[in-house]
Amino acid sequence: MGLQYAAPFTFLSLRYVFGLLCLAPALIVLRPAWPRSRAELMHLVVAGLLMHGIQLSGSHYAQYLGLSAGITALILSVQPLLTAMIASRWLHEALAPRQWTGVALGLGGVALVVWHKIDVRELTAGSLVAVGVSLACVTAGTLYQRVFCPTANLHSGAFIQFAASLALLAPLAFVVEGAQVRWSWQLLGSIAFLVILASIFAVNALHTLMRHGQATRVTSILYLTPVFAVALEYLMFGVVPSSLAFLGIALTCGGVALVAWRGARAP
């Protein structure tokens, strides 16, 4: 919704300004630990640019260039599969056949959930490149923070990552887009919603779970994002899901359960 009122770099710059304003009072009250070395600081910056700056720029520009929300969601939902492949190869996280089945089942379920929003008529090479970059960066950024920032404070870390992303995107907003904004309550509402629920709570929850669980098991939860979107559409706009969407929701939830379920432990 926000992209109707500001181009991607401009919209994201506003988003990170608001994020910094939200985090500042919390940092004053909580007084969290800050990076103790330049290396730790740089690792946080790299992870933040991958996850916040570049990843969101890619996904936003893909839709700005006309890629349908369904195709965008479907391509980004490949993240758990990529994570599984990387984790099993380089992080030595062995996956059971049941979990591989769950990864595939969850991806198929997402395809059914967003099927009604898939439109290939506006598909362009530029939009595909943008969403491909977004997928690569969110996968890399999530794993990078898990490996190189395992003990970083998430509150101060988020502040650093928002500031780094703003430093990257604000100049692009002025040079590429002219930083033009059509102010409206809808724009402010979308920024507040995305910052508080997505950039702060959801991302911090993801990193917390990644520190205590298997990478593939945690990222499989991202399959549920389109399911929550369907629920919000129903609650906010009265859009009733189709029978195909309900089937997709069932398959998605089943796939996540297969990936996340820990079998009975031997005594």
GUGULO-507396 format. One line per field, with one value per residue (C-alpha): residue number from 1; x, z, y; residue in three letters; chain. Coordinates in steps of 0.25 Angstrom, whole numbers. Each point is the difference from the previous one (the first is absolute). Layout:
REM GUGULO-507396
n = c(NUM|...) $
px = c(X|...) $
pz = c(Z|...) $
py = c(Y|...) $
res = c(ala|...) $
chain = c(A|...) $
***
This chain:
REM GUGULO-507396
n = c(1|2|3|4|5|6|7|8|9|10|11|12|13|14|15|16|17|18|19|20|21|22|23|24|25|26|27|28|29|30|31|32|33|34|35|36|37|38|39|40|41|42|43|44|45|46|47|48|49|50|51|52|53|54|55|56|57|58|59|60|61|62|63|64|65|66|67|68|69|70|71|72|73|74|75|76|77|78|79|80|81|82|83|84|85|86|87|88|89|90|91|92|93|94|95|96|97|98|99|100|101|102|103|104|105|106|107|108|109|110|111|112|113|114|115|116|117|118|119|120|121|122|123|124|125|126|127|128|129|130|131|132|133|134|135|136|137|138|139|140|141|142|143|144|145|146|147|148|149|150|151|152|153|154|155|156|157|158|159|160|161|162|163|164|165|166|167|168|169|170|171|172|173|174|175|176|177|178|179|180|181|182|183|184|185|186|187|188|189|190|191|192|193|194|195|196|197|198|199|200|201|202|203|204|205|206|207|208|209|210|211|212|213|214|215|216|217|218|219|220|221|222|223|224|225|226|227|228|229|230|231|232|233|234|235|236|237|238|239|240|241|242|243|244|245|246|247|248|249|250|251|252|253|254|255|256|257|258|259|260|261|262|263|264|265|266|267) $
px = c(0|11|6|-12|5|15|10|8|13|-8|-10|10|8|-13|-1|13|-1|-12|7|11|-10|-7|12|7|-9|1|16|-1|-8|6|15|4|14|6|10|14|9|0|-1|-13|-6|4|-7|-12|0|2|-11|-9|3|-3|-13|-6|7|2|-10|-12|5|-1|-13|-6|6|-5|-15|3|4|-13|3|-13|0|-3|13|8|-5|2|14|4|-6|11|8|-2|4|13|3|-2|10|10|-2|2|12|8|-6|0|-15|-5|-15|-8|-8|-13|6|3|-14|-5|8|-5|-15|1|5|-11|-10|4|-1|-15|-2|5|-5|-11|10|10|0|11|-5|9|12|13|15|2|-11|5|15|-5|-8|12|9|-10|-1|15|3|-11|5|15|-3|-8|11|11|-6|-1|14|7|-9|-4|0|-2|-11|-12|-5|13|3|-14|4|13|-6|-11|10|9|-12|-4|14|0|-14|-2|10|-7|-13|4|9|-9|-14|1|-5|-14|-11|-15|-3|-13|-5|1|15|2|-8|7|14|-4|-6|12|10|-6|-5|10|13|0|-8|0|15|4|-8|6|14|-3|-6|12|10|-7|-5|3|1|-10|-10|0|-1|-11|-9|1|-9|-11|2|-10|-10|0|-2|-12|-5|2|-7|-12|0|3|-7|-9|7|-5|11|-3|-1|14|6|-6|7|13|-1|-2|12|8|-3|3|13|5|-5|9|12|-2|-4|10|-2|0|13|6|1) $
pz = c(0|4|-14|-6|8|-1|-9|6|5|5|7|7|4|7|6|6|5|7|5|6|7|6|5|6|13|2|-1|10|10|-2|-2|-8|-3|-12|-9|7|-12|-14|-6|8|-5|-15|1|5|-11|-11|5|1|-14|-5|8|0|-10|-12|2|2|-11|-10|4|0|-13|-6|3|-4|-13|-2|6|6|15|-2|-8|9|12|-7|-4|14|6|-6|12|9|-11|-3|15|1|-12|6|15|-4|-9|8|14|2|4|-5|-4|1|-12|7|1|-15|-3|9|-7|-14|5|7|-13|-8|10|-1|-15|2|10|-9|-13|-2|1|-11|-12|-11|-9|7|1|-4|1|9|10|0|3|11|7|-2|6|12|2|-1|11|10|0|1|10|9|0|1|13|5|-2|2|10|10|12|-5|8|-9|4|-2|-12|-7|3|-7|-12|-2|0|-10|-9|1|-3|-13|-5|4|-11|-10|3|-3|-12|-7|4|4|14|-4|10|0|15|5|12|-8|-3|15|4|-9|5|15|-3|-8|10|13|-4|-11|1|15|6|-11|-3|14|3|-13|5|14|-5|-9|12|6|-11|-13|-11|-10|12|3|-14|-4|9|-11|-8|9|-5|-11|9|10|-12|-4|14|1|-14|6|13|-6|-13|0|-11|1|-3|-12|2|-7|10|12|-6|-2|15|4|-8|5|15|-2|-7|11|10|-7|0|15|6|9|1|13|7|4|15) $
py = c(0|10|-1|8|12|-1|-8|-11|7|11|-8|-9|12|5|-13|0|14|-5|-12|8|9|-12|-7|13|0|-15|1|12|-8|-14|4|-12|-4|5|-7|-1|0|5|-14|-2|13|-3|-14|7|10|-10|-9|12|5|-14|-2|14|9|-9|-10|9|9|-12|-5|14|4|-13|4|14|-5|-8|-14|-5|-2|-15|-2|8|-8|-13|3|5|-12|-8|5|-12|-10|8|1|-15|-3|10|-5|-15|3|10|2|-16|0|-13|-1|-12|-4|4|15|0|-5|11|11|-4|-2|14|7|-7|5|14|-1|-4|11|11|-6|10|12|-6|8|-2|11|11|-10|7|-3|11|-4|-14|4|9|-11|-10|10|1|-15|-2|12|-4|-15|5|11|-10|-10|10|6|-14|-3|13|7|-11|8|15|7|0|14|8|-9|4|15|-2|-8|10|12|-8|-3|15|5|-9|3|15|4|-9|6|14|-4|-10|3|15|-4|4|-4|1|1|-7|-7|-13|2|3|-12|-10|5|-1|-14|-5|6|-5|-13|-4|7|0|-12|-10|2|-1|-12|-7|3|-5|-13|-1|0|-11|-9|-7|10|-7|-3|15|6|-10|9|10|-9|5|15|-1|-8|12|9|-7|1|15|2|-7|7|14|0|-12|-8|-14|-10|-10|-15|-1|10|-8|-13|8|4|-14|-5|12|-3|-15|3|9|-10|-11|9|5|-13|-6|-15|-7|0|-13|-2) $
res = c(met|gly|leu|gln|tyr|ala|ala|pro|phe|thr|phe|leu|ser|leu|arg|tyr|val|phe|gly|leu|leu|cys|leu|ala|pro|ala|leu|ile|val|leu|arg|pro|ala|trp|pro|arg|ser|arg|ala|glu|leu|met|his|leu|val|val|ala|gly|leu|leu|met|his|gly|ile|gln|leu|ser|gly|ser|his|tyr|ala|gln|tyr|leu|gly|leu|ser|ala|gly|ile|thr|ala|leu|ile|leu|ser|val|gln|pro|leu|leu|thr|ala|met|ile|ala|ser|arg|trp|leu|his|glu|ala|leu|ala|pro|arg|gln|trp|thr|gly|val|ala|leu|gly|leu|gly|gly|val|ala|leu|val|val|trp|his|lys|ile|asp|val|arg|glu|leu|thr|ala|gly|ser|leu|val|ala|val|gly|val|ser|leu|ala|cys|val|thr|ala|gly|thr|leu|tyr|gln|arg|val|phe|cys|pro|thr|ala|asn|leu|his|ser|gly|ala|phe|ile|gln|phe|ala|ala|ser|leu|ala|leu|leu|ala|pro|leu|ala|phe|val|val|glu|gly|ala|gln|val|arg|trp|ser|trp|gln|leu|leu|gly|ser|ile|ala|phe|leu|val|ile|leu|ala|ser|ile|phe|ala|val|asn|ala|leu|his|thr|leu|met|arg|his|gly|gln|ala|thr|arg|val|thr|ser|ile|leu|tyr|leu|thr|pro|val|phe|ala|val|ala|leu|glu|tyr|leu|met|phe|gly|val|val|pro|ser|ser|leu|ala|phe|leu|gly|ile|ala|leu|thr|cys|gly|gly|val|ala|leu|val|ala|trp|arg|gly|ala|arg|ala|pro) $
chain = c(A|A|A|A|A|A|A|A|A|A|A|A|A|A|A|A|A|A|A|A|A|A|A|A|A|A|A|A|A|A|A|A|A|A|A|A|A|A|A|A|A|A|A|A|A|A|A|A|A|A|A|A|A|A|A|A|A|A|A|A|A|A|A|A|A|A|A|A|A|A|A|A|A|A|A|A|A|A|A|A|A|A|A|A|A|A|A|A|A|A|A|A|A|A|A|A|A|A|A|A|A|A|A|A|A|A|A|A|A|A|A|A|A|A|A|A|A|A|A|A|A|A|A|A|A|A|A|A|A|A|A|A|A|A|A|A|A|A|A|A|A|A|A|A|A|A|A|A|A|A|A|A|A|A|A|A|A|A|A|A|A|A|A|A|A|A|A|A|A|A|A|A|A|A|A|A|A|A|A|A|A|A|A|A|A|A|A|A|A|A|A|A|A|A|A|A|A|A|A|A|A|A|A|A|A|A|A|A|A|A|A|A|A|A|A|A|A|A|A|A|A|A|A|A|A|A|A|A|A|A|A|A|A|A|A|A|A|A|A|A|A|A|A|A|A|A|A|A|A|A|A|A|A|A|A|A|A|A|A|A|A|A|A|A|A|A|A) $
***
